[in-house]
Amino acid sequence: MPTSPARSTEPATDTPRRVTKRRGQTRRRLLDAAVEVFAENGFGRSTVEQICERGGYTRGAFYSNFASLDEMFFAMWEQRSSAMLAQIRLAADSSSIDLSGLTPAEKLRAGTELVLGVVPVDDQWYRINAEFTAHALRNPSLKKALAAREDTILATIVPILEKALHRLGRRVVGDPRVLGRALVALHDGTSVQCLIEDDDASARELRLELFTHVVAAYTEPDTTHTHTPGKRGPRDRTG
């Protein structure tokens, strides 16, 4: 399996690097090139040279931004995760859907659909991520680094999830992180189904149904307060 000679077994992601505007542009172009190369060739068969050729840069440009292909993947992963979390936060805070007149079950489905709509099911990224995960599972240090980043994502997304549920009149039963892990696992599993099924619309509808059922199973109606999105004023006590 050909690899770059500088593929490190340690994800050197903690080294501080000064990022100028020009360097930031170079870094983004290299990451864009890497997405294409990793998706086409597979992570384990991709080299620094292939990425540099695709991006129009020299090896020196690569190594001034990344210590290894492993570090490059983590930078790519963090870039995509940050963008996805920003979109989820916007969707969770959105008042674009009118929940008035809906039953609790309809509210839950509508809210789930709104948030799920900004979580991408991307064939290209799924292949890259799956291949790197397999690579990391063979390397204890990479496995540990990957797990740490998953925990960071979970810690970020749980408060967003709880806030969105509050808007829907629901609250988590038990540890919110358990629901978070369940949703991450569900995303991974249903992404495969959406990508391999010929009937993409049906697969995505099933994905929505499964997410809605899981959220319902881990939550309950919040009878402490009611909240009407888009309106300000005192919260009315119920029950």
Buried (B, 14 or more C-beta within 10 A) or exposed (E): EEBBEBBBEBBEBEEEEEEEEEBEEBBEBBBBBBBBBBBEBBBBBBBBEBBBEBBEBEEEBBEBBBBBBBBBBBBBBBBBBEEBBEBBBEBBEBEEBEBEEBEEEEBBBBBBBBBBEBBEBBEEBBBBBBBBBEBBEEBEEBBEBBEEBBEEBBEBBBEBBBEBBBBBBBBBEEEBBEBBBBBBEBBEEBBEBBBEEEEEEEBBEBBBEBBBBBBBEBBEEBEEBEEBBEEEEEEEEEE
